[in-house]
Amino acid sequence: MGSRRSFLLSGAALLTGCQTGQMPFQQSMPMASGGPPQGGPFMLGIDFLASRNFDLLRGKRVGLITNHTSVNGRGEMTRTVMQRALGSSLTALYAPEHGIDGTIGAGIHVSTRRDSVTGLTVYSLYGPTRKPTPQMLAPIDVMVFDLQDIGCRSYTYISTMAVAMEACAENGKHFVVLDRPNPMGGWRVEGPPLEPKWKSFVGQIPVPYVHGMTTGELAMMTSGNKGWISQSPRLNVVKMQGWSRSMVWQDTGLRWYRTSPNIPHATSPLYYVATGILGGASAVDIGIGTENPFGYAGGSGVNAQAMLAACQRWNMPGVSFSLYTRKDFGGVRLNIHPRAQADLTALDVMLLGELNRLTAGKALSRMSGSKLNLFHKVYGSESLYNNLKRGVSASRIVSGWGGWVSSFRSARQRYLLYS
């Protein structure tokens, strides 16, 4: 690891997680009894930094990449906590997709504006530019990243982090990540690779669709791998305390804040993985606008009974299905346990394959233009679309990930901060 990167603030030794085997449709994930493991009470990165009186930031002009999910363990906004501690040294804010309040819809540009809470300028990182410009970085010496991610590659908060890291390196700015839990835990690793051709803001770094890493660990891996970004900044990751890879969100005792309009619940990331790829197909219904977005899988003209029978044959551990019908749509409602051992990315592909079969190929054949392009970006390649259209079975497609997932598990080991 380069001399410009400092990964641990806690003073604890770096602990790497143990590798586990993976079968095509099942994860090997340890169970936890709930609550913080041995090693002390649970603390977010922001809380640990506050316990040290923000020593890492003293004497510097500070910028903060933030939104409504950026809160401490008591629910106080990071930007108000930092402004109270640092005063005028907190000089600028930066907002990702969905804006600083998290209310702007997916894909809609965010405007630069003044924050009503702190009075500071909130520079948009999801507008005409998604990478901070030299002018946007001029008011700061150090950029702090504090956003709650969901643990899936096709979510733009990590893309924001990666391009901001690159911009800070290019402009001589220090980069600090205040670490937060992966809501799906640290063991679930599954899904296809991202091919270079399909690198985009939907998928910026070449990790599996589900990577099982925290934002801090991803920052370290992004900085430590040549070519992931053009240049690596001086980097500090402020670790959480009391978090382990076996913990899912429910074990932290934290309140869940809707990370974006369609991720309202702590379990929503699981559903996002299970149907997010499927949701890019034509004439499908994944429950957007319902009480559980991404919690459904249906298609126009689909026989719901036939869909349910297929899903039940797959025997996905921790996932159950029930009938779902709406107007001319038929399909299933999903119920996913927070510790489901099923490979949820595999389930996504299986659902898409079955819906495409039950619609006589219309779920895929009607896709074109920007919709098809986005579908490829989310999946990370054209292979899923091409293989399903050629009649390749979903199970065969999924089995092709095995070697890649195993190699990624090995490659990520040196960047894991939690046991």
Sequence and secondary structure as in RCSB ss.txt:
>XXXX:A:sequence
MGSRRSFLLSGAALLTGCQTGQMPFQQSMPMASGGPPQGGPFMLGIDFLASRNFDLLRGKRVGLITNHTSVNGRG
EMTRTVMQRALGSSLTALYAPEHGIDGTIGAGIHVSTRRDSVTGLTVYSLYGPTRKPTPQMLAPIDVMVFDLQDI
GCRSYTYISTMAVAMEACAENGKHFVVLDRPNPMGGWRVEGPPLEPKWKSFVGQIPVPYVHGMTTGELAMMTSGN
KGWISQSPRLNVVKMQGWSRSMVWQDTGLRWYRTSPNIPHATSPLYYVATGILGGASAVDIGIGTENPFGYAGGS
GVNAQAMLAACQRWNMPGVSFSLYTRKDFGGVRLNIHPRAQADLTALDVMLLGELNRLTAGKALSRMSGSKLNLF
HKVYGSESLYNNLKRGVSASRIVSGWGGWVSSFRSARQRYLLYS
>XXXX:A:secstr
  TTEE  SS            BTTB       SS  SSSS B HHHHHHHTTTTTTTTS EEEE  TT B TTS
 BHHHHHHHHHGGGEEEEEE TTTTTT S TT     EE TTT  EEEESSSS SS  HHHHTT SEEEE     
SBSS HHHHHHHHHHHHHHHTT EEEEE    TT SS  BS    GGG SSSS S   SB    HHHHHHHHHHS
BTTBSS   EEEE  BS  TT  GGGTT     SSTT  STTHHHHHHHHTTGGGSSSEE  TTSSSTT EEEEE
T  HHHHHHHHHHH  TTEEEEEEEETTEEEEEEEE TT  B HHHHHHHHHHHHHHHTTTHHHHT  HHHHHHH
HHHHTSSHHHHHHHHT  HHHHHHTTHHHHHHHHHHHGGG    
